Amino acid sequence: MGGIYDQGLKRRPANFVPLTPLPFLERAAQVFPDHPAVVHANEATNWRALRDRCVRLASALAGRGIGRGDSVAALLPNGPAMLECHFGVPMAGAVLNAINTRLDAGTIGYILDHGEARAVIADREFLPLLRDALGRCETRPLIVEVDDPLCPDAARGETAGGVAYTALLAEGDPASPWRMPEDEWDAISLNYTSGTTGRPKGVVYHHRGAHLLALGNITAAGIGPHPVYLWTLPMFHCNGWCFPWTVTALAGTHVILRSVRGPEMWRLIAEHGVTHLCGAPIVMATLLAVPPAERPALAHRPLFITAAAPPPESVLAQMAEAGFEVCHVYGLTEVYGPAVVNTWKRAWDALAPAERAAKMARQGVRYLALEELTVADPATLAPVPADGETLGEVLMRGNVVMKGYLKDPAATEAAFAGGWFHTGDLAVLHPDGYIQLKDRAKDIIISGGENISSIEVEDALYAHPAVAAAAVVAKPDERWGETPLAFVELKAGAQVTEEELIAFVRGRIAHFKAPREVVFTTIPRTSTGKVQKHVLRRLARGEAVEEPGGASA
C-alpha cells in the first residue's frame, strides 16, 4: 500500500502531457505571430505563416494515409522545407528520417528500405541521386519534389515523377488538429550513423529526448530570447543538433543558408544580426578564409558552437580577432547531438594563450539534460581516476540517450550493457571533472563534421586487385578537423598510383569518405597479425616512431 502521496494523486490529462518539442511551434505562433521565423533567399516568413505551413504538411500526409510510426524520409539541403519537416512530419504522428545528402545511392537505398520509408521529400538537386537509390531498393515511397529558389539552375528541370511540395501543402488544412504523441516515448526521428561495419545503424529518437535536448542547448550555450540563428550546420546531422526545436522554443529567427560559402555567411551575419551558429572546424576555416578587408563590420560577437576535433590555438585566436566567441561541445548521434559542453570559466580568460587552448581542447561536462556522464573501464564499469591520464570509455546515462538501434536488438543491448550507453570513445577525466577525448575505439574519423568509418574505407581499398592490405586512420587537418589517410601494402608485383587508387575508392563510396592521401608502405602489425593503428596514427600526426630494431622513423 502506498503512502499519502500515492493516494488520489494519479496522472491525468490535466496534469500529465507527453513531453515533445511540437508545442514550441504553437507557442511561437501564438505569442509572436508577426516575428520573423525564417529568412531564406532574401524572403522572410513569420511565425504564424510557418506554423500554418507545418500543419498543412501534417494534414496532407495524414490525408495520404501516413501516420503514427510511419517513416518519412527527407533528402534536402538546409531550407524552409527541411525546417517544416521537423514539425509537420511528427505532427502527423510520423517519424522524420533526414538523410545525409552526401551519401552514395547504394547507402541511401539501404536507408530507405531499412527505415521502410512511406514518403521521401527531396530537393530537385538530389532527384538524380534519389532515382539511382530507388533503383537499388525495394521500397516505393511517395515522392515529393521541392523547388527551392536557391536550387542550382541545372537541376530545375529534374523530376522523379513525384508530387510538388507546394501541391502537397495545398492538400492540407492549417485549421486541422495535429497529433500530439500518444506517449513521449514515441519515435520522433530516425538518424543513421556511419557505423563501423559498412552498413549504417538507424538511431531512434523519442519526443521526450528531443524536447529535453532542445532546451538543454539553451542552457549549455546561454541562449536568450529571440536568437538569430544561422544554419551552417546541416539539419540532417542529428536533426541539426535539435536546433530546429531550440530556436523555435525561443521564437528566434532561422536564417537559412543552403550551402556554406564564406562571403555569404559574413553577409548574413552582419545583415541579420546573427547571434548563434554551429558547425565543424571547416565552417570556422571557411569564415576565416574571407580576407579581413572583405568582411563587413559586426555590431556584436556571435557565438560559434563547434564540435568534432577541438579548434587549434591559432584558429581560436583568429576567431576571437574576427569577432566571435567559441563554445566547444561533444556528442554522438545516439545522444541527439551535443550532450557535453566545455563550460567556460571566467578565470580561464586570464590564462596564457596556450593554456586557454588546452582548456578549450577538453570536451567538458554534461549538459543539464544528461543525467550522468563518466569515464570508466568498459568491462568493470569502475570509474577511472580523475588524474587526466588514465584512459577509459566515455559512458552516458539519461533521457537524451536514444531509444536504440532500429531492427538491431543485439547492437542495442551491446550499446546499453551494464545500464550505461557505451560511446566507444576513449577519454581521460581531469581533476575538475571535465573529460577529454584521446582516441576513438570505433575508429571513426570526423571530417568536416561528417562521420567516416575507417572500416568502410578499408573495405573499398581492399576491393582493388593491387591491394594486399589497407589501414585507414585520421590525419589532423586545420581546415577539415580530420581527413582519412590510407596506408596501403601492395601485392607482390602489383602497381597502382595514389591518384588511381583514390579514384577507385571514390567510385565505390561517397566521395567525402575517400582518403585524401595514400601512403604505400609495409603496414605494421603485432606478433599476432593485428594492425598497429596506434603506430599509424602517430605517423599521421607527423610523430617519430620506433621501427623494428630501434630505428626511429
N, C-alpha and C positions, 0 to 999 in steps of 0.2 A: 504493500500500500504506500502510495506516495505521500510526501509532506504537504504542508499547507500551500506551497507554491505550485503544486501539481493538481490542485483541486479547482475545477471550473475555469482554468486559465489556458484553455487549449488554443491551438492555431485556428484561425477562421479568416474568411475573406477580408474582414475589416482590419486585421492586424498582421496578416502574413501574405505578402505578394512575392512571387519569384523575382529574384534579382536578375536584371537584364539591362543592357545599355539602351534598349529601344526607346523607353520613355524620355531619354535625354533629348531626342528629336522633337517630341511633342512639347516639351517644356520650352525649348529654344524658340519654337514657332509661336507658342502662346505668349511668352513674355517679351520676346524681341522679334516680332514678325517682320519688321522692316529693316532689321540689321543685316548687313551683307553676310551671307553664309558661304558663298562660293564666288571666287574670281577666277575666270578661265577665258583665255583668248580675248582679253580686254572687255569681257562682259561679266556683270555681277548678277547673282541670284540671291534674293533674300531668304530668310528662314521660312517664311510662310510658303513660298513657292517651292523650296526644296522639300519641305515636308509633304506637300501635295504630290510632287513627282514620286517620292518614295512610296507613298501609299498607293498611287496609281500602279506602280510596278508590282507591289504586293497583290493588289486586286487583280491585275492582269494575269499574274502567274497562277493565282488561285482559280481564276476563270478557266485556265487551261489544265486544271486538274493537278497542279503542283502544290504540295502541302507539307505537312509535318513529316520530317525525316527524309524528304527528297533532296537530292543534291542538285544545286545549280552552279555550274562552272562559269568562271569569268576569265577570258583571255583578253585582258585590257591593259593599256598603259594607265598611268595616273590621269584622271579626267573626271568630269562630273558623273558619268555613268558608273565608274568604279565606286565612287563615294556613295551613290544612290543604292548600289547593290549591297553595301554594308548594312543598310537599313531595310530596303524593300524586300530583299530575299528572306531574311529571318522574320520580317513582319508577315510573310505568307506562311510561316512555320517551317520553311525550308532551310537548308544548310548551304552556306556560301563556300564554294571551293575556288579561291582566287589562285590562278595558275601562273607560275613564273613564265613570262613571255620569252625568256631567253632559252628555254629548254628546247630540245630537239623533238621532232614529230613523234618518234617512237616512244619517248618518255611521256609526252602529252597524251598519246593514245592509250598508254597503260593507265595513266591517271583517270582518264575519262571512263575507262572500263572498271577500274578498281573502285572508284567512287560512285559508279552507277549514275552518271550524270543524266538527269532528266532534261536539262536545258543547258546550253552554253551561250553566253553573251560575249561577243567578240568584236573587237575593233577591226575595221576593214583592212588595216595594215597587216593583221595577223590571219586573215582569212586563207591565204595560200598555205600557211603553216597548219591551220585547222583542217583544211581539206586533206592534207597529207596525213595528219594524225587520225582523222576519221577513217581513212583508208587502211589504217593499221589496227583498228579496234572493232569490236562488235556492237557497242552501244550506238544508238541512233537518236541523239537528243534533238530537241527543238533548238534551232539555230536562230539567234537574234543578232542582227548586224548593226553596229554602232557607227554613226557618222560623226566623227569628231572634227570640228572646224580646223584643228591643227594637224589633222592626218596628212601625211605626205601626198602630194598630188598624184603620184604614180599609183597609189592604192585606191583612189576614189572610185574606180570602176569595178573593184573586186567584189565578188559575191560568192556565197556558198549556197545560194538558193534559200536563204532564211528570210525571216520577217524583219523589217526595220525596227530598231529600238523605239523610235518615235511612234510607229504604228502600234507597237505592243503597249506603250504607255497610254495611247488613246483608247485602248480596250478597258483600261482600269478606271475606277471611280474614286476620286480623292475623298469622298464622303463615306466610303465603305469602312466598316470596322476592320481593323487589322488584328492579328493574333498575338497575344502575349504567349510566352511559352507555358505549356501545361505544368512544367517543372523546371526550375532553374538549372537542373542537371541536363536538360535537353541540349542537344548539339546546336551550336550557332554557326560554326565554321569548320572547315576541313583544310588543313595545310600540309603539304608534302615536304618532307625533309629530303636532303640529298642522299641520305643513307650511306652505308658503307659496303653494301653488297650488290650494287648495280641497280637495284630497284628501290625507289623511294618509299618511305613509310608514311602512311596517312595519319597525321596528328589531329585528334578531335578535340575542339574547344567546346566548353559549355557556356551558357548565358551568364552564370554566376561568375565564372572566371573572367569573362570579357568585361563585365561590369566593374569588378574589383581592380583589374589591371588598368582599365581606363582611368579610374580615379587614382590609382597608385602612381600613374605618370604625373598627375597634378602635384602630388606631394613630393615626389622624387625630384622634379625639376623646378618646383616652386612657381608653378604657372598661375597667374592671376586671371581675373575675368576678361573676357573678350580678347584672347590671344589672337595674333595674326600669324598663322602657321603656313610656312612654305613647304609644299610637297616635293621634296627632293628624294625622300625615301620611297621606294616602290610600295604601293598599297598591297601588292601580292606578298610582301615579306611579312609573315606573321600578322596579317591584317594591318599592315603599316604600324606594327608595334602597338596596335589598338588606338592609335591617334585619331582615326576617323571618329571614334566614340569619345575620346578625350576632348578634342576641340569642340565637338558638338555639346558636350556636357557643360562647357563654359560659354556657349553661344559665341564662339570665336568666328574667325573667318578663315576658310580653307582657300589659300592661294595655290592653285594647282599648276604645276609645271609638267608638261608632257614628257620632256626629255631634259636631262641635266646639261645645261650649257652655261659656262661661266658668265659671259656678259648679260644673259637673260636673268640669271639669278641675282646679279647685282642690281639690275634694273628693277626687278620686282621687289627686292628687299627695300630699296630706297623709296620706290613709288608708293608701296602699300604699307610701309612701316612694319615690316615683318619682325616679329618678336622671337619666334622659335622656328627651328628646322632640325631635322635629324638626318643622319647618313653615316656611311662608312668613311674612312680616311680619304678615299678617292674623291668624295664630294668636297672635302676641305681643299685637296690639291687642285681641284677644278676652279674653286673660288680664288685661290691664291695665284693661279696661273694667269689671271687677268692682270695686266700691268697696272700698278697703282695710279698712273695718270689717267687710266680709262675707267676707274671705279668712281661711282657717284659718292658724294659725302653721305654718311649715315648720321641721323639725328639721335641715334640710340645704339645700344650694344645688344644685338640679337644673341640668344643662347643657342649654341650648336650642340646638340646631343649626339654623341658618337659612340658606336660600338665596334666590334671586331678588334683588330690589333690596336693597342694604345698609340696615340699620336706621338711621334718623335718630338724631342725637346725643341728642335728647330721649327717644326710645324706649329707647336703651341705658341712659340714666341711670335711667329708670323701671324697667327690668328689673332692674338692679342693686339698686335700692331695694326691689323686690319680692322679692328673694332668689334671683335667677337669674344664672348665668353664661351668656354667649353665645358661640357659635362660628359663624363665617361661612364657608360653603362655596360652591363653584360647580361646576356640571357641566351635562351635557346628557343627554337620553335616550340618545344614541348612545354614551355612556361609562358606562352603568349608574347614572346619577345623579351624585352628587358625586365629582369626581376631583381637585379643587383645594381646598385648605383655607387659611384665613388663620391660619396657625400663630402663636399669640400669644407674644410675648417678654416676660418679666417686667419688663424695663427700661421697657417702654411703660406700665406701670402708673403710673409717676411723671410721665407727661406731663399737660399740661393737658387738660381735657375735650374741647376742640375738636380737639386734636392726636390724642388717643386715638381719637376718632370718625373722623378722617381715616385712621388706620391700619386701623381696623375696616372701612372702606368698600372696602378693597382685596380682591380675590378671593383672592390669596395664591400659594402654591407647590403643586407637585404632590403628590398622595398618594404614599406609598411603592409603591402598587400600579400607579401610572402611570409608565412608564419615561422619557418625555420630554415636556416642555412648553416651548413657546417662543412668542414674538410675532414675526411675520415678515411680509415683503412676500409676499402670497399668490401673486404671479406668479413672482418670482425665488426665493422661499423664503429670502432673505437676512434674518437676524435684525435687528430694529430696534435702535438704540442704547438702552442701559439708562439713559435720561435722564428717564423719567417724562412725556415729552411726545410723542414720535414714535409715531403710530398704526400699527398693524399688525394682522394677523389672528391670533387665538389658534389655534395648531396643537398637536396632541397625537399621541403615538405610544405604543403599549404593549398589554399584554394585557387591559386593561379597555376597549378600543375594540370596538365592535360587530363582528359578522361582516359586516354590510352591510344594505342595504335589501331586503326581501323582494320578489322578482319585479321588481326595478328595477335592472338592471345598469348602466345609464347613470348613474343618481344615485349608485350605489355607487362607480363609477370616479371620478366628479367629486369625491365626498367624500374619496377617498383619493389624489387627484392628488399626484404627487411623493413618495409614500411617507409622507405625513402625513395625519391626519384634519383636515380643514378645518372648524372650528366655525362659521364665518360671523360670529363675534363679533369686534368691533374693540376693541383694548386698547392700553395702554402698558405698558412694562416699567420698573419702578423700579430704581434702582442696587443695591438689596439683593436683586434677583431676584424680587420679588413683582409679580404682574400686577394690572392694574386695568382693568375694562371701561369703555369710553367710549361705545360705540354697538353696535347690532346690525345687521349687514349684511343679515340676513334679515327685518328689520322685525317681529320677534316681540315681542309685548307680554306681560309676565309679570304676571298679575293674580291675587293670592291664591294664588300657586304654580301657576296654570294658564297654559299657553302659548296665546296667541291670535294667529292670523295676521292681520296688518293687511289683507292682500290679500283674505282670505276675507270680512272685514267690509266692505271696499270693494265687493266684488262684490255683496253683499247690498244695499248702499246704491244701487248703480247700477241695480239691478232696479226701483227706484221710478220711475215715469214722470216725476216732477218733477225728478229729479236729473240735472244735466248733468255734474258732476264731483265726485269724492269722494276724500279722502285721510284716512287714519286713523293717528294716532301715539299714543304712550304719554304719559299725563299722570301725573306723580308723585302718589301718594296715600298718606298716612301709614298708613291702615288696610289698604289692599289692595296696597301697593307701587306698583302702576301700574294705571291703568284706561284703556280705549280712549276717545279723544277724536276726534270726527269733524269735519272741515272740509268743508262741502258748498257747492257752487256750483249754484244752481237754474237751470233752463231759463227762457228769457225768458217772462214772464207766468205762470209756474207758482207755485203756493203750496202749502206744507205746513208744519205746525208741528213743533217739536222733538219733542213727545210722539208725534205721529202717525208720524214717521219712525223713532223708536226702537222703537215698537210694530211697525212694518212689518218692521224688521230682526229683531226677536225672533221673528217668525213664520216666519223663513226659516233661522235658525241657532240654535245653543244660546244660551239667554238670557244666560249669563255673558259671551259674546263680544260682545254688542251694546254700542254706545257708551253711556256714562253721560251724555254731553253732546254736543250738536251746535252747531257754530258756523257760521252762514250767512255766507259771505264769498266774495270772489274768490280762488281758490287761486293762490298764487304759482308761477310757472314760469320755467324758464330760457329762453334765446333759442331753444332747440331744442324747447321744449314740455314738458320734463321737470319734474315736480312737485318743488319745492324743499322736501323734507321736513325738511331741517335748519332752515329758517325756521319751519316749523310746530312742530317740537319746541321751539324757543326760545319760541314763543308759548305752548305748553302748559306750559312751566316758568314763565311769567309774566315772561319777559325782554323787554326792548325790542328791536325790530328796525328796521332801516332800510328804509323803503318807497322805491319809485322816486322819484327827485328829492331824496333825502336826508332826508326827514321821518322822525322817529322815532315808532314806534307801540308 
